[in-house]
Amino acid sequence: MRAMIGSTDVVLDAAAAYPEIAGLRAALRRRDWPACRALLDQLEPTARSAALQSCAGELGLEEFLRGVLAADVTDAAAAALLGHHLIHVGWEIRSGQYAKHVGARQFDRFHDWLRRAELVLIDAAARHPKDPAIWTARLLTARGLQLGLAEARRRLDRAVAAQPHHLPAQLQFLQSACPKWDGTWEVAHEFARDAMLAAPPGSPHAVLVVHAHVEHIVGDDDTDVVRYLADDTIRAGIYEAAHRSIWHPEFRRGPGWVQAFTAFALIFTMLDDRRSAATAFAGLGTLAAEYPWNQIGSDVSAQIREARAWAYEEAV
């Protein structure tokens, strides 16, 4: 930890933590699909889904990936990445604002891009029904096209049937389970806790519990933040989640580890627990994920620097 004290660096690029993302990004920029496939095919399903989603924002992918699919319509990775890319373009148009702040024209264009993605993904799911990356992408289209929580649950079930505890899909379903989309706070919290308890101890799935709490705090205008975080049951649940994940001896730096440490760094900061926040920041080093800090304010790096300095004060 002492090596980190005083550092002002905040690295939000997922490629810094996950080499496979850097490799996939470089191969995509070369338009070298065989290299992309060689990298993707050796990843386990969670890492593969995360890499595909992380690279969806690369510029100019649609024409390239449609060409790949024209040459081989059975290429599941190309279809999943194309779906994610079209979704990304649509979501950039919509923005991350609440619906009341999004214009009708934005919604029309957003839905048009999602429908294009859904067409690609429907065909891909029919050809590859056991590919969790495809079902993860379809959770995003289900949410954006407002197909309802039952349909989102069906798509989640297909993803976790392909790979139990598929975290990328569970993270997407949690968003659908929140009231801002199709769910309720009860559904969101119950899902997050059940998914955490079902996953092996030491896995990063406790991040779902923290995300649900952060969404509740920022997404419910009637919630008194101080009173919410003072609730003994809520606090106990957060610390239980930490002990099942980032504080568990079996916790590893596999897919989801940065997201887990990042979420706990935020929630411990909100709990005014300097020592626990310091353990989370120490686990991250200079790394971090934008979410869920971007739910608190727009300057994520500044927020993290300030919170990290506060957490480390007692260690100086």
QUIVENVEN-V908455 format. One record per backbone hydrogen bond with DSSP energy under -0.5 kcal/mol. NH is the residue of the N-H (numbers start at 1). CO is the residue of the C=O. E is the energy in kcal/mol with one decimal. If there is no record, write none. Layout:
nh | co | e
NH | CO | E
NH | CO | E
//
This chain:
nh | co | e
4 | 1 | -1.7
5 | 1 | -1.0
7 | 4 | -2.4
11 | 286 | -3.3
12 | 10 | -0.7
14 | 12 | -0.5
16 | 13 | -1.8
17 | 14 | -1.2
18 | 14 | -2.2
19 | 17 | -0.6
21 | 18 | -1.5
22 | 18 | -1.2
23 | 19 | -2.5
24 | 20 | -2.4
25 | 21 | -2.6
26 | 22 | -2.2
27 | 23 | -2.1
28 | 24 | -2.5
29 | 25 | -2.1
30 | 26 | -1.3
31 | 28 | -1.0
32 | 27 | -2.7
33 | 31 | -0.9
36 | 32 | -1.8
37 | 33 | -2.9
38 | 34 | -2.4
39 | 35 | -1.9
40 | 36 | -2.9
41 | 37 | -3.0
42 | 38 | -0.5
42 | 39 | -0.8
43 | 40 | -1.5
48 | 44 | -2.4
49 | 45 | -2.7
50 | 46 | -2.4
51 | 47 | -2.4
52 | 48 | -2.4
53 | 49 | -2.3
54 | 50 | -2.4
55 | 51 | -1.6
56 | 53 | -1.2
58 | 55 | -1.6
61 | 58 | -0.8
64 | 60 | -0.8
65 | 61 | -3.1
66 | 62 | -2.6
67 | 63 | -1.7
68 | 64 | -1.8
69 | 65 | -2.5
70 | 66 | -2.0
71 | 67 | -1.6
72 | 68 | -1.6
75 | 72 | -1.8
76 | 74 | -1.1
79 | 75 | -1.9
80 | 76 | -2.7
81 | 77 | -2.5
82 | 78 | -2.6
83 | 79 | -2.7
84 | 80 | -2.5
85 | 81 | -2.6
86 | 82 | -2.6
87 | 83 | -2.2
88 | 84 | -2.6
89 | 85 | -2.4
90 | 86 | -2.1
91 | 87 | -2.9
92 | 88 | -2.2
93 | 89 | -1.5
94 | 90 | -2.2
95 | 91 | -2.9
101 | 98 | -2.3
102 | 99 | -1.9
107 | 103 | -2.2
108 | 104 | -2.3
109 | 105 | -2.2
110 | 106 | -2.8
111 | 107 | -2.9
112 | 108 | -1.9
113 | 109 | -2.1
114 | 110 | -2.0
115 | 111 | -2.5
116 | 112 | -1.9
117 | 113 | -2.1
118 | 114 | -2.8
119 | 115 | -2.0
120 | 116 | -1.5
121 | 117 | -2.6
122 | 118 | -2.7
123 | 119 | -1.5
124 | 120 | -2.0
125 | 121 | -2.9
126 | 122 | -1.9
127 | 123 | -1.7
128 | 124 | -2.6
131 | 128 | -1.6
132 | 130 | -0.8
134 | 131 | -0.7
135 | 131 | -1.4
136 | 132 | -2.3
137 | 133 | -2.0
138 | 134 | -1.9
139 | 135 | -1.1
139 | 136 | -0.5
140 | 136 | -1.0
141 | 137 | -1.6
142 | 138 | -2.1
143 | 139 | -1.8
144 | 140 | -2.6
145 | 141 | -2.6
146 | 143 | -1.2
147 | 142 | -2.6
152 | 148 | -1.9
153 | 149 | -2.8
154 | 150 | -2.0
155 | 151 | -2.1
156 | 152 | -2.4
157 | 153 | -2.8
158 | 154 | -1.7
159 | 155 | -1.9
160 | 156 | -2.7
161 | 157 | -1.5
162 | 158 | -1.4
163 | 159 | -2.1
166 | 163 | -1.0
167 | 165 | -1.0
169 | 166 | -0.5
170 | 166 | -2.0
171 | 167 | -2.8
172 | 168 | -1.4
173 | 169 | -2.6
174 | 170 | -2.2
175 | 171 | -1.1
176 | 172 | -1.5
177 | 173 | -2.0
178 | 174 | -0.6
178 | 175 | -1.2
181 | 178 | -1.9
182 | 176 | -1.6
183 | 176 | -0.5
183 | 178 | -2.0
184 | 177 | -0.9
188 | 177 | -0.6
188 | 184 | -2.5
189 | 185 | -2.7
190 | 186 | -2.3
191 | 187 | -2.6
192 | 188 | -2.4
193 | 189 | -2.4
194 | 190 | -2.6
195 | 191 | -2.7
196 | 192 | -2.1
197 | 193 | -2.6
198 | 194 | -1.9
199 | 195 | -1.4
202 | 244 | -3.0
203 | 200 | -1.7
206 | 203 | -0.6
207 | 204 | -2.3
208 | 205 | -1.9
209 | 206 | -0.8
210 | 206 | -1.4
211 | 207 | -2.7
212 | 208 | -2.2
213 | 209 | -1.7
214 | 210 | -2.6
215 | 211 | -2.8
216 | 212 | -2.0
217 | 213 | -2.5
218 | 214 | -2.5
219 | 215 | -2.1
220 | 216 | -1.1
221 | 219 | -0.6
223 | 220 | -1.9
224 | 222 | -0.5
225 | 223 | -0.8
228 | 224 | -3.1
229 | 225 | -2.6
230 | 226 | -1.0
231 | 227 | -0.6
231 | 228 | -1.0
235 | 231 | -2.6
236 | 232 | -2.5
237 | 233 | -2.1
238 | 234 | -2.0
239 | 235 | -2.3
240 | 236 | -2.4
241 | 237 | -2.1
242 | 238 | -2.0
243 | 239 | -2.2
244 | 240 | -1.4
245 | 241 | -0.6
245 | 242 | -0.9
247 | 242 | -2.9
248 | 245 | -1.8
251 | 248 | -1.9
252 | 202 | -0.6
254 | 252 | -1.6
257 | 254 | -2.1
260 | 256 | -2.1
261 | 257 | -2.4
262 | 258 | -2.6
263 | 259 | -2.3
264 | 260 | -2.3
265 | 261 | -2.4
266 | 262 | -1.8
267 | 263 | -2.6
268 | 264 | -2.5
269 | 265 | -1.4
270 | 266 | -2.5
271 | 267 | -1.7
272 | 269 | -1.3
273 | 268 | -2.7
274 | 272 | -0.9
277 | 273 | -2.4
278 | 274 | -2.3
279 | 275 | -1.5
280 | 276 | -1.6
281 | 277 | -2.7
282 | 278 | -2.6
283 | 279 | -1.7
284 | 280 | -1.3
285 | 281 | -1.9
287 | 284 | -1.9
288 | 11 | -1.6
294 | 290 | -2.0
295 | 292 | -1.9
296 | 293 | -1.7
297 | 293 | -1.3
300 | 298 | -1.4
303 | 299 | -2.0
304 | 300 | -2.5
305 | 301 | -2.6
306 | 302 | -2.3
307 | 303 | -2.6
308 | 304 | -2.9
309 | 305 | -2.3
310 | 306 | -2.1
311 | 307 | -2.5
312 | 308 | -2.0
313 | 309 | -0.6
313 | 310 | -0.9
315 | 312 | -1.4
316 | 312 | -0.7
316 | 313 | -1.1
//
